[in-house]
């Protein structure tokens, strides 16, 4: 069993085994007793490998919640950055470990660490992996919906590029800007390229501009296969005006922005209207 675990540890790592300490190894493999023994023996919980990966990074990559808690309680730096600028919260969000994300946030991890040319935010990472529960928690903690990654754009762009419809819904309902653009390319362009019918419908209902043109002067429908469900859907929206009801909902949501869900729930109006405004 130990051989199998050690082999798993090698896969996808940067550098070789010798570059990591026993603390790194125990954290990665979830060996709680061993990690506790090492800490009690005076081993540093903030020791870094050649690639600046800390034991806390290692534990988060594998979603080893017990090790994450143990390391933090022993003084591990919650926002340590590896060579790519990623924090443990980025790693936990990417891994989809809701428990690790909760523990890190409870210990003061920044939901919005400063981005670099090589770094995505924890919210970007959660969207990339389609981890909608982590997305919900990060958004509730104040993660920026418009954090901008140089490669993809906003978290909404990332969710659309990676075909993560559940994450798209969470972001939009939280108030993410549906028509944010990277080089004139909107989330709807990505949804159309990926032929994601449900995602396309969701984006349009939240106010996506079906006529938006990217740097190639192409509309979302231009990226679909003629006659496909996605193309038919976009063609329908291009030729059918929005209802007054839908226009009113978009106007209210735009006015309220990211506070929409909280404010709408407090309005003294029929529950049916509240449900409509909240896309329930």
C-alpha positions in Angstrom: 0.0 0.0 0.0 2.8 2.4 0.9 4.4 1.8 -2.5 1.2 2.5 -4.3 0.7 5.8 -2.3 4.3 6.8 -3.0 3.8 6.2 -6.7 0.6 8.4 -6.7 2.7 11.1 -5.1 5.1 11.3 -8.0 2.4 11.8 -10.7 2.1 15.3 -11.9 4.6 16.7 -9.4 7.1 19.4 -10.2 10.5 18.3 -9.3 11.5 15.0 -7.7 10.7 13.2 -4.4 14.0 14.3 -2.9 13.0 17.9 -3.2 10.2 17.4 -0.6 10.5 16.8 3.1 8.8 14.1 5.2 6.3 16.8 6.2 5.4 17.4 2.6 5.0 13.7 2.1 2.8 13.1 5.1 0.6 16.1 4.2 0.1 15.0 0.7 -0.7 11.4 1.6 -3.0 12.3 4.5 -0.8 10.6 7.1 -2.2 12.5 10.0 -0.4 10.5 12.8 2.9 10.8 11.0 2.4 14.5 10.4 1.5 15.1 14.0 4.6 13.2 15.1 6.8 15.3 12.8 5.4 18.5 14.1 5.8 17.5 17.7 9.4 16.6 16.9 10.1 20.2 15.8 9.7 19.9 12.0 8.8 23.2 10.3 5.3 23.4 8.8 6.4 26.2 6.6 9.3 24.5 4.9 9.2 25.0 1.1 10.3 22.7 -1.7 12.3 23.9 -4.7 9.1 25.0 -6.4 8.0 26.9 -3.2 5.3 24.4 -2.4 4.6 24.2 1.3 3.1 21.2 3.1 -0.2 23.1 3.3 -0.2 23.3 -0.5 0.4 19.6 -0.7 -2.5 18.8 1.7 -4.9 21.0 -0.2 -4.0 19.5 -3.6 -5.3 16.2 -2.3 -8.1 17.5 -0.1 -6.5 16.2 3.1 -8.7 18.2 5.5 -7.3 16.7 8.7 -3.8 17.5 7.6 -4.8 21.0 6.6 -6.3 21.7 10.0 -3.3 20.2 11.8 -0.8 22.3 9.7 -2.8 25.6 10.3 -3.1 24.9 14.0 0.7 24.4 14.1 1.3 27.8 12.4 1.3 27.1 8.7 1.1 30.3 6.6 -2.4 30.2 5.2 -1.7 32.4 2.2 1.7 31.0 1.2 2.4 31.2 -2.5 4.1 28.6 -4.7 6.3 29.3 -7.7 3.2 30.0 -9.8 1.7 32.3 -7.2 -1.1 29.9 -6.2 -2.2 29.9 -2.5 -3.4 26.8 -0.6 -7.0 28.1 -1.1 -6.4 28.0 -4.9 -5.3 24.4 -4.6 -8.3 23.4 -2.4 -10.7 25.2 -4.7 -9.3 23.4 -7.7 -9.4 20.1 -6.0 -13.1 20.7 -5.1 -12.5 20.1 -1.4 -15.3 22.0 0.3 -14.0 21.0 3.7 -10.5 22.3 3.0 -11.9 25.5 1.6 -14.0 26.1 4.7 -11.0 25.4 7.0 -8.8 27.8 5.1 -11.3 30.6 5.1 -12.0 30.1 8.8 -8.3 30.6 9.4 -8.2 33.8 7.4 -7.3 32.8 3.9 -7.8 35.6 1.4 -10.7 34.9 -1.0 -9.2 37.5 -3.3 -5.4 37.1 -3.3 -3.5 39.5 -5.6 -3.4 38.0 -9.1 -0.2 37.6 -11.1 0.4 36.8 -14.8 0.6 33.1 -13.9 -2.2 33.0 -11.2 -5.9 32.5 -11.3 -8.1 33.3 -8.3 -9.6 30.6 -6.0 -13.0 31.3 -7.7 -11.4 30.8 -11.1 -10.0 27.5 -9.9 -13.3 26.3 -8.5 -15.1 27.2 -11.8 -12.4 25.5 -13.8 -13.1 22.3 -12.0 -16.8 22.7 -11.9 -16.9 22.7 -8.1 -20.2 24.6 -7.7 -20.3 24.1 -3.9 -16.9 25.7 -3.5 -18.1 28.5 -5.9 -21.1 29.1 -3.6 -18.9 29.3 -0.5 -16.3 31.5 -2.1 -19.0 33.9 -3.4 -20.7 34.0 0.0 -17.3 34.9 1.5 -16.8 37.8 -0.8 -14.8 36.4 -3.7 -14.7 38.9 -6.6 -17.1 37.9 -9.3 -15.1 40.0 -11.8 -11.6 39.0 -10.9 -9.7 39.0 -14.2 -7.4 36.2 -15.3 -5.1 37.2 -18.2 -5.6 34.0 -20.0 -9.4 33.4 -19.7 -11.0 36.5 -18.3 -13.6 36.4 -15.4 -14.7 33.4 -13.5 -17.8 33.3 -15.7 -15.6 33.0 -18.8 -13.8 30.2 -17.1 -17.0 28.3 -16.3 -18.3 28.7 -19.8 -15.0 27.6 -21.4 -15.0 24.5 -19.3 -18.7 23.7 -19.8 -19.6 24.0 -16.1 -23.2 25.0 -16.3 -23.9 24.7 -12.6 -21.1 27.1 -11.8 -22.5 29.5 -14.5 -25.8 29.5 -12.7 -24.3 30.2 -9.3 -22.2 33.1 -10.7 -25.1 34.7 -12.6 -27.5 34.5 -9.7 -24.9 36.1 -7.5 -24.6 39.0 -9.9 -21.7 38.3 -12.2 -21.7 40.5 -15.3 -23.1 38.3 -18.1 -21.7 40.5 -20.8 -18.2 40.9 -19.5 -15.7 40.6 -22.3 -12.1 39.5 -23.0 -10.9 40.8 -26.3 -14.6 41.4 -27.1 -15.3 37.7 -26.4 -18.2 37.2 -24.1 -19.2 34.1 -22.0 -22.0 33.5 -24.6 -19.3 33.2 -27.3 -17.7 30.4 -25.3 -21.0 28.6 -24.6 -21.8 28.8 -28.3 -18.4 27.4 -29.3 -19.0 24.5 -26.9 -22.5 23.9 -28.2 -23.9 24.0 -24.6 -27.6 24.5 -25.1 -28.6 24.8 -21.4 -25.8 27.2 -20.8 -26.7 29.3 -23.8 -30.3 29.5 -22.6 -29.2 30.4 -19.0 -26.9 33.2 -20.2 -29.6 34.7 -22.5 -32.2 34.6 -19.7 -29.8 36.5 -17.5 -29.4 39.1 -20.3 -26.5 38.0 -22.5 -26.2 40.0 -25.6 -26.8 37.6 -28.5 -25.6 40.3 -31.0 -22.2 40.8 -29.3 -19.3 40.5 -31.8 -15.8 39.4 -30.8 -12.5 40.5 -32.3 -13.2 38.3 -35.3 -16.5 40.2 -35.8 -18.4 37.1 -35.1 -21.6 36.7 -33.1 -22.2 33.7 -30.8 -24.4 32.0 -33.3 -21.6 32.1 -35.9 -19.7 29.6 -33.8 -22.5 27.0 -33.8 -23.2 24.3 -36.3 -26.1 25.3 -38.6 -29.3 23.4 -37.8 -28.0 22.3 -34.3 -30.1 22.9 -31.2 -27.7 25.6 -30.1 -27.9 27.4 -33.4 -31.7 27.1 -33.5 -31.9 28.5 -29.9 -29.7 31.5 -30.7 -31.6 32.2 -34.0 -34.9 32.1 -32.1 -33.6 34.7 -29.6 -32.2 36.9 -32.4 -35.7 37.1 -34.0 -37.9 37.1 -30.9 -38.1 40.3 -28.8 -37.8 39.9 -25.0 -41.1 40.1 -23.1 -41.8 43.1 -20.9 -41.7 40.7 -18.0 -38.2 39.6 -18.8 -37.0 43.1 -19.5 -38.4 44.2 -16.1 -36.6 41.4 -14.3 -33.3 42.3 -16.0 -33.7 46.0 -15.1 -34.4 45.2 -11.4 -31.4 42.8 -11.3 -29.1 45.2 -13.0 -30.1 48.0 -10.6 -29.5 45.8 -7.5 -26.3 44.2 -8.8 -24.6 41.8 -6.5 -27.0 42.6 -3.6 -30.0 41.4 -5.7 -30.7 38.1 -3.9 -30.4 39.7 -0.5 -32.6 42.7 -1.2 -35.2 41.0 -3.3 -35.8 38.5 -0.5 -36.7 41.4 1.9 -39.2 43.1 -0.4 -42.8 43.2 0.6 -44.1 41.6 -2.6 -45.8 38.3 -3.5 -43.6 35.2 -3.2 -44.3 34.4 -6.8 -42.7 37.6 -7.9 -39.7 37.1 -5.6 -39.2 33.6 -7.1 -39.3 35.1 -10.6 -36.8 37.8 -9.8 -34.5 35.3 -8.1 -34.7 32.8 -11.1 -36.2 30.1 -8.9 
